[in-house]
Amino acid sequence: MIEKIVLRNFKGIREGELELAPLTILLGGNNSGKTTLLEALFLAPNPFREVPFGFPPMEAIRLVRFLHETLKSLDFRFLLHNYMAENALISCKIRKKICSTVFLTKSDEIKVYSIESASVPITLDASSLASKDLVGFFVHFRDIRPVKTGFFMKNTLLFQSYLVRMGWDYIRSVWATVVNSGASTRVARTVSRLVHENYLDLTLEPFFGDEVAPYVYLDDGRRVRVGDLGDGVRTLVTLMLLYELVKPGVLLWDDVEAHMNPRMLLFVARWVADLVDKGVQVVLSTHSIEALRTIAGLVEDKDVRIYLLTLERGVLKSKGLSLRDVEELWKAGIDIRVGEPYLL
Amino acid sequence: MKLYPFMTVDSVVRNIVRVSRWLGFDVLVSVVEELRCFIVIGDGTPEDEILALIAYHLNSVGKVIGIAKPEFVGIKVFELIPTYLVQKVGSILVLIDQEDYDVEVLIKEVEERLRGHGIAIESRGNKGRLVVYDCERGGRRFRLIVVINGLDEIPFERHMVEDHLLKAAKILLGEQIGDVFSKSRDAKEAWKKLYQYREDIYRKLRNDKKLLETVFPQQVRAMRILEESC
């Protein structure tokens, strides 16, 4: 389990740290650092590893860049605080060791190091890192050069509804595994419990013309394209398939409530509770008090940590709360989602 | 004075926004860095609307005050004071209706409830329906301002925030009120019967600070004390 994450100069967070639990739920206003924390955790095992999005699969670092594109933008400097910091750090504490990813800028490139140490590195300069494991570097901040694959720590999987399309590009590319492992049937039948139709399996078949599309296969023989299902169902089917394929040690889910009706949220809560029971660490972000209550309420108190976050001039501030605290404050007329000026 | 709502999904914030839009002012803020002072509304509407009007008039210093409407109503809101002390608090202003209590009995009841929660209190001033305490619990010191809504001059057994609105109606409408008082069981019912004049009365309260101070004496004074102590 990742017990703690420490960030320095990473994206909008100049300085911040957070202790994590088997289930961690992040709340906070817009621009409070929730997504940045999830992305840091996603990059931590190796920013250059291939992740299950796109075909050919993208490197984690490119996926994060993709998530921040408004217009086409190739530069990786967005990883550095204010786009100008000379270095950035993502450190994860796992038992007694610290796994760190260090980004160092030098003239027109960013070098990336992965190091393991007993404490969070204090000085971040090329000489102190020279002998460390170089995992890759960017030239002109744009391209990725020599890359080591594999993980430097437990794998993490980032998900948000915006990634459904890219997730399917990957799922399609490993379709034989999806079908022969039984994942397609398991996911279709599980999700079927949430809708008024009986899904038996997922298929990949031609639509019109010669292009194939993923479908749910119904008990009356009909097929409905996954893309034509409601957004909530589509999101869940995609995430559950990706989870089955990757089996990450840590699941990171941004805006968990997106497109979810309360019945589906309850299902998500049960799924998350099952994952936590199996030893998968889950970190979620949400703006929904309903999602928070439903999901946190199904996991034992000792395994849940709820954080209210805010970013003040780049410094991440957090307040750890239990579900009971959240309920008490609600009763007192304080919705913790807007309670930062008082609670932090 | 600006107000920061601690709930955005309840009727309090909707009422404040609605009244502000009618009357053409904006007393709500969405972002503030730190808040250590807040108002706890014990009874809901129309306290929220009246607080918006008072905040609009107390606009010289530009302080931001939080506003919370708990699930508990009336005197029960004092049960929640320990919850507010999870963080450092400067001052808390609590507004409750007098209902059919005698004012002194109600104040005693408030004090007993506070002491029952281990809160040491020291009265800093008692002006009938406005009492100010310096409080301490577990090493945490804070100021508690208690406002009891109601006016003796309104001839009903139960006193409440609507008493104040009826006073405004009496001043502004005079004879037009007719037999509303004699034909109503309480101030709430009487105010309901005058609902058609509500917008007009609010508009006049918005335009006339003196009138506001006359109609809501304890509330205006309390908000000033709150502002000064924050």
Interface residues (C-beta under 8 A of the other chain):
Chain A: G29 E312 D325 E328 L329 W330 K331 A332 G333 I334 D335 V338 G339 P341 Y342 L343
Chain B: Y4 P5 F6 M7 T8 V9 D10 V31 V32 E33 E34 L35 R36 F38 V40 I41 G66 A68 K69 P70 E71 F72 L80 T83 Y84 V86 Q87
